[in-house]
Amino acid sequence: MSTIQWPELIIFVLLFAVVTVLGFVASRWKAGDTLDHLDEWGLGGRKFGSWITWFLIGGDLYTAYTFVAVPALLFGAGAVGFYALPYTIVAYPIVFLPLLRLWSVSRSHGYVTPADFVKGRYGSSILATLIAITGIVATMPYIALQLVGLESVLRTLGFNASGFLGHLPLLIAFVILAVYTYQSGLRAPALIAFVKDILIYIVILVAVLYLPSKLGGWASIFSAADAKFDATPSASDGIFLNVNNQLQYATLAFGSALALFLYPHSVTGVLASRGRTVIKRNMSALPAYSLLLGLLALLGFVAIAAGTKPITNEATGRPDGNTIIPQLFAEQFPSWFTGIAFAAIGIGALVPAAIMSIAAANLWTRNIYKEFIKKDASPKQEAKQAKLASLIVKFGAVAFILFIDPQFSIDLQLIGGVIILQTLPAVALSLYTRWFHIWGLVAGWVVGMGWGMILLYNIPNPASGKAHFGGSALALDKINLFGWQPFIGSTVQIYVGVVALAANLVVAVLVTVVARRLKVNNGTDQTSGPDYHVDEHDKNLRAVGVH
C-alpha cells in the first residue's frame, strides 16, 4: 500500500459522509405516501421541477466520465478526446421533440421504462424484452466507469495495493451505492446532485484559472502537448485531428449524441419530471454543462505541460491513465483543495451510478420480472424487486472492471454506446412511425448487436497487449462483408456503434418490406389515439388534472 495522503483523505471522507447522510435523508424528501411503489422509488413520484430535474439529469450525464475519462483521453490521445464536447451540444436539439413525446405517452399510460413504451407500441413481449435486456447490459459498463473514477481517486490517496486490496475501493463504492440507493431510490441522487454540481463548478473554475497562470499560459500548455504527441509513433494522436481520426471523431460525436438519451438512466431522469415545460427548459439549459466539459477536457493538456505522470497500478504493473487528473490536483494544489477536488470526483461517480442502477432495476422489474415471473405482482412487490435488482446490477458493473481491461476507462462507456444504439429503431424511430415490422426490428437488433460485438472483440488493446475489446475505434480495412473488404489497406478509423447501427437499420428495413408483402401480423398498438400526439397531449393531461 502506498503512503496515505491523510489531509486529503480526511476532507474527502468528511464530504463523502455529508452526501451519504443526504442519501438517507432523501427518503423523506418530497416523499409520497410510501416508497413501496415503483413510481415513488424509481421515478421520485414523477414530480421533480425544473431545478431538481436540471441537477438530476446534469448529475446523470456529466459524471466521473467527465472528470476522469475525457481529460485522460486527451492526455493519451490528443484532440480526438474533444469529441465529447460537440456530442453533448448536438444531442439536445436532436432529442428535444422525441423526449417530449416519450414523456407524454409514458405519463398517459404509466410507462416507467423505454421497454414499456415498446411493449405498448407493438404489443410484443419479445421485442420489449430485447430492449430491456439491452438497456440493462449497456448500463453495466457505464456504472463500471463511475466506479473506475472513484477507484482512481482512492489510488491517488494511497490505496494502490495489488490483489484484493487493489479492488477494495471498488467494493467500498459498491457498498455505499447499495445502501443509499436501496433506501431512498431516485430521490437520493437527485438531492446529492446539488452538492456534486456545486463542488464540480468550484473545482473546475479554480483549476482553469489558476493552473494556466502557473504553467506559463495556454500557449505554453499547447506547445508542450504538441511536442509530446510529435514524439510518439502513433499516427492517430496529436493536438489536431488528422486523416486517420477525423472520421472517428465525427462518428463518435454523432453516434454518442444519438445514444445519450437512449440509455435507461437518461430516460429515467426525463420521466421523473413533472411536466413537458420542465423538459423544454432543461433541454435548453443543459448545454451549459458543455462549457464546463470543454474546460475540464483541457486539463488533459495541462497535465502534459505540468509533467504529471499517472500512478502505476501495482496489480498490472502499468501506468493507470485514469489517475492523471487526480495526480495533477495532488501535485499542483494544497492538500485542503485537493481533498475537495477528490470529493467532487467521488461524488460525481456515485450520483450517476445510483441513477443508472435504479434505471436498470426498473427495466428488470417491469419488463422481465412482472412480464414473465410474476404477472400479478403488487406495487410493493415491484418496488422490492427493483431494490434487489439495483444491487445485482452493480455486481455486473464490477465484473466489467475485473474482466475487461480497456486502454482508457472511456472505452467502457463507448462499448455501452455500441450496445444501446441498437435500440434506436425500436424506441426513438417508433415514437414517430409504426412502419417497421416487429420481426424487422428484432432481426435488425440481432444483426446490429452481433456484428457490433464481433467488431469490438477484434479491436486490440496496445496498452495491455490483449487482442480483444481494446476500444471502439475500428480501422476501415477491418470491415469484412462476407469476404468483401471495400476499404482494404485503409488506416482511417470509424466508431463501431455507427457501423453496427447502419447494419441494424438495413436489415430492419429489408425484413419489414418482406413481412409487409407477406402480410405478417404486426401486433397491436396500445399507444394510438389522441393522447399519443404531442400537439393534443397537453389538453388531455389538463383534463385529468396533470400539469
N, C-alpha and C positions, 0 to 999 in steps of 0.2 A: 504494500500500500504506500502511495506517495505521501509526502508531508501534507497534513491537513491545513488548509488556509482558514484559521479559526475566526478572524474578524468577519470575513466574507460569509463563512458558514453560519455564524450567529445571526447576522442580518437576514440571510436567506431563510433560515428556519423561522425567525420571528414573522416575517411577511408571509411565509407559507402557512404558518399557524393561523394567521388572521383570515386568510381565504378559506382555510379548512373549516374554521368556525362559521364563516359566512355560508359555506356549503350546507351545514346542518341547519342554520337559522332559516335558510331559504325554504325549507319545507313548510314554514308558516307564512311566507311572504306571498301576498296575493293568492292565498290558498282558497280553494273551493271547499265544499263540504267534506271531501275525502280525497286522498291521493290514490285510493284503490280504484282508479278508473284511468284508462289509457289516455283519455283526453287531458286529464289533470296531470298525471305523472309524465307522460311522453310528449305533451304539447303545451304544458303550462296553462291549461284551461282555455287555450285559443284566445287569449285576451291581452297579449302584450301590445303596448302602444308604440309610437314612433321611436322614442328614445331607447326604450328597452330593446326593441327589435334591431335598432341600428347597432347597439353594442353587442347584442346576441349574434347577429349574422356577421358582424365585423370580427368578433371573437372567434367565430366558427370558421371563417375563411382566411383570416390573417393570423397565422399560428406560429408554432415553433418552426414550421417550414419557412416562414418569413424570416425569422430571427437567425436561424442556423443554416438551413439548406441553401437558400438563394445566395447569400454572401459567400458561402463555401464553394458554390458552383462558380461564381465569378473569380474567386481566389484560384481555383484549379483550372478552369476552362476559359475564362475571359468573357467576352461580350455576349456569347450565346446565353449566358445566365440572365441577361436582361429581358429574355422572352417573357418573364413573369410580369413585367410592367405593362406592355401593351395588352396582354391577355386579360389582366384584371381591369382594364379600361373598356375594352370592346365587349366584354361579357355582359355588362349591364344593359346596354341598348338591345343586344341580341335576345335577352331573356325577359325584357320588360313586359311585353304583352303575354307571352306564354305563361309566366308566373301568375299574372292576374287571372288568367283563365283557369289555371290549375287550382288556385285558391278558391275561386268561385264554385267550381264543380265539387271540390273536396268539402267545402263548408256546407253546401246544399245536401250532399249525400253522406256526410260523416266520414269521409275518407281520411285516413291517418298517414298513409304511405303512397308512393308512386304506384306500387303494385296494386293497391286498392283501386286506383283510377283505371289501370289497365284491365282489371277484372270487370269493372263496371262498364268499360268502353266496349269490350269484346265478349264478355261473358265466358271467358276461357280460363279455367284454373291452371292449365298447363302453362300458358303464356305468363300469367300473373306470377306463378311460382318461379319461372325462369328469371323474371325481373327482380323478384325478392331475393333469390339466391345470388344473383349478380350484384345487387346492392350490398348485401352482407359481405361478400368476398372482396369487393372493391373497397369497402370501408376499412377492412382489417389492415392493409398496408398503410393507409392514411393515419390510423391510430398509432401504428408502429412508428411512423415518422415523428409523431409527437413524443413518444417515449424515447426515441433517439435524441431528440432535442434536450429533454430533461437529463438523460444519461450523460450527454456531453458537458453539461454544466457541473454535474456531480463529479465527473472525472477531473475537471479543471479545479474543483475544490479539493481534490486529493484522493478521491475514491477511484482508483485506477488499477486495482489488483486483477490478476488473471484468475481463471477458474470461476467458481461460484460467486466469489466476491466481485468479479468483473461484471456480472449481470445483476448484482444486488440492487443498484439504482433502478433498474428496470422493474424489479419486483416491488420496490418501495413505491414507485409510481403507480403500479397496478393496484396496490392496497389502498392508496389514497383515492384513486379514481373509483374503485369498487365501493368504498364506504359511502362517500357523499353522493355518488350517482344513485346508488340503491336507495338511499334515504329520501332524497329530495327531488329526484327526477330532473326535468329540464329547468326548473327554477334555480337550481344550484349554479350551473354555468351562466345562466342569464344574469344573476346577481354578481357573481365573481367577475364577469366580463367588464364591469365598470372599473374595478380595481386594476385588472390586467391592462386595459387600454390606457388608463392614466399613467401607469408605470412605463408602458412602452413609449408613449409620446415624450415623456420626460427624458428617458434614456436616449432615445434616438436624436432628439433635438440637441441635447447636450453633446452627443458624440459627433454629429456632423458639423457642429460649430467649433468645438474645441480641438478635435484631432487634426483637421487640415491645417489649422493655425500652428499647431505644434510641430507638424511634419513638413512645413515649408510651402503649403498651399496645394491646390488641386493640380496645378501644372506639374509639380514635383511628384505627386502621387501617380498621375497617369504615366509619367515618364518611367517611373520605377516599374509599373505594371507592364508597360510596353517592353522594357528591357528584359524582364523575366520571361515573357512569352516568346520573345525573339530567340532566347537561348534554349528553348525546348525543341525536341524533334517533331512534336505533333504538328500536323497541318491544319488542325481544327481549332486551335486556341488563338488568343490574341485579343487586343482591346478593340479591334474592328472585326466585323464579320467578313468571311471570305467565301470563295466559290464552293467550298466543301460544306459550310454550315449555314448558308443563307436560307436554303430550302428547309433545313431542320428548324431554324429559328421561326420561320413563318408558319410552318405546320404545327410546331409546338404551341405557338401562341394561339392559333386558330382552334386547334384541337382541344387545348386546355380550356379555352373560353366556352366551347360547346359542352365540355364535360362538367364545368364548375357547378351548375345548378341541376345536373342530373344526379349528383351524389345525394343519398338519402338525408345526410345531415343538413345540406343546404335547403332541401325541401322542407325538412322539419322546422327550421328557423322561419321559413316563409309561412307555413301553415299555422304556426303558433301566434302569428299576428292577428289583431282583432278586426282588420278591415282592409279593403283594397286601397284606400287612401294611404294607409301606413306603408303598404308595399311600394306605392308610387313614390312616396317621399324617400324611402330607403334606396330604391334603385337610382334615384337622382343624387343622393348624398353619399352613398358608399364609395364611389370613386375617389373620395377624399383620402381614403386609406391608401390609394395607389401612390400618392405623393410620398407618404411615409415609406412605402415599399421601395420606391426609387432611391430615396436617401439611404435606406438601410442596405440595399444591394451594393452601393458604392463602398461600403465598409470592407468588402472583399478586396478591393484595390488598396484601400487604406492599410489593410493588414500586410499586403505585399510591401508597401512603402515603409512600414514600421519594422519590417524584418521579422514579423511574427511567425513562429513555427507551430504547427499542430502538435498536440501531445501524442506520443507513441502509445498505441494500445498494447498493453502488456500481454493480452490474450492472443493477439495476432502478430505482434512484432512490427506492425506497420503504422505509419502516421495516421491519426484519425482526423480527417479533414473537417468533421463536424465540430471539432473543438476550436477551430480557428478564431471565431468571433469571441467566445468566452476567454480565450487566451489573450486576444487583443485588449479586451477590457481589463483583464487582470494585470497586464503589463503597463497600460497607459493611464489608468485611473487609480485614485486612492482606494483603499480597502472598502470603506463605507459605501462609496458609489458603485464599486464592483459588485458588492453584495446586493444592492438594489437592482443592478442590471441582471444579475443571475436570477433573482427572484422574478423579474419580468419575463425572462425566458422560460423559467419553470412554470409559472402560472399560465404563460402563453401556450404551454404544452397541455396542461390539464384541462383548461376550458374547452377547447375543441375536441379533445379526446373524450370528454364526458358527453358532449352533444353527439358525437359520432357513435358512441356505444349505445346511446339511447335510440338513435335513428335505426341502427341495425337491430336492436331489440324489438322495436315497433314492427319491423318487417317480419321477423321471426314469429311474433305473437299473432299478428293479423293475417299473414299470408301463408304460414306453414302450420303453426300450432292450431289455430282456430279453423283453418281450411281442411286439415287432414287428420288431426289428432283429437281435438275436442270441439266439435262444431257448435255445441251448446254452451260454450264457456261463458261464464258470467263476467261482468266488468271487473269484479275483484280478482277472478282467476286470470283474466287477461293481464291486469296490472302486475300480478305476482310473476307470471311467466316472463313479462318484459323485464322485470327487475333481475330475475335469474339469468336471462339471456344476455343482459348487458355485461354481466360478469364473464360469461363464456366467450363473448366476442373479444374481450381483452386478452384472453389466453391465445386466441388465434393471432392477434396482433404481435404478441410476444414470439410466437412461432416464426413470423416473418423475420424478426430480428435475428433469431437463432439460426435459421436455416438458409436465409438469402443474404448474401453479402455484397450489396451494390457498391459501386465506386463512390457515389455520392448518396447521401441519405435522400436527396430529392428524387432519386430513381424509385423509391418506394411509392411516392405519390404519382409518378408518371406511369408506373406499372398499373396502379389502381385506375388511372385515367384511361388506359387502353381498355380495361375491363368495363368500366361504367359507360364508355362511349357506345358500347354495343346495345345499350337500352334506348338510344336516341330515337330510332324509328318507332318503337312501341310506345314511348312516353311522350316525347316532345312533338313529333310529327303527328301523332294520333290525337293531339289536342285540337288539330285543325282539319284533319281529314281521316275518314274511315275507309279510304280506298284500299289500303293494304289489307291483304287477307291474313287471317290468323296464322295459317301454315307458312305463308311467305315471311312473316315476322319471325316465326320460330326457326325456319330454315336459315334466314339471314343471321339470326343470333348465333346459331350453331357454327356457321361458316366464319363469321367475323371473330367470334371468340376463339375458335380452334386455330385459325390462321394467325391471329394475334399472339396467342400463346406460343405457337411454333416459332414465330419470328423473334419474340422476346427470348425464348430458350436458346436460340442460336446466336445471340449477341454476346460476345466475350467480355470479360472484365479484366482489362490490362493491369489494374492495380493489384488485384488479388491473385491473378494467374488462373482464375476459373474460366471455364469455357462457356458458361451459360448465365442468363439473367444479369448481364453486365450493364444494363441501361435500357433506354427506349429509342436511341438513335440508330437507325438502320441504314447501312450503305446500300445505295440503289442496285449495285451489282449482286446483292444477295437476294433480290426478288426473283423468285423462280415460279413461273406459271406453267405447271405440268411439263417441265423440261425446257420451256422457252424463257430465256433470260434477256429481256429487252434492254437492260442497262449494263450489260457485262463490261467490266473494266472501270465503271464509274465509282469515284470515291465520294460523290455527293451523298449527303445523309438526309433522311426524312424521318418524321415521327411515326412510329409503328401504329399508334392509335388511328391516325388518318387513313393509313393503308388498310387496316382491318375494317374500319367503318365503311370505306368505299366498297370492299368486298361484301359486307353485310347488306348494303343498300342495293347493290346489283342483284344479288341472289333474292332478296326480298321482292324486288320488282318482278323478276322473271317468274318466280313461283306464284306471285299474286296474279300475274297475267294468265298463267296456265290454270290456276284454280278458278278464276272467274270464267274462263272459257268453258271449263268443265262444270261450272255452277255448283261448286262445293260449298256447303253451308259455312257461313262466316260468323256464326254466333249471334248473340243478341246484345244490342246496345242499350244499357240501362241508364246512360247519361243523356240520352236525347230528350228534347223538349225545350221549352223556353228558358228554363233555368240554366241551360248549358251556355247560352250565348252571353258574351261579355256585355254587350250594349243593353241587354234587358235584365241583367242579373241584379243590379243594384236595387231596382224597384221590387224585385221578387224577395230580396233579403229584407227590405224595409217592411214588406207585407207580413213577414213572420217575426218581426221585431229584432232583426240582426242588422247592425250598422258597421 
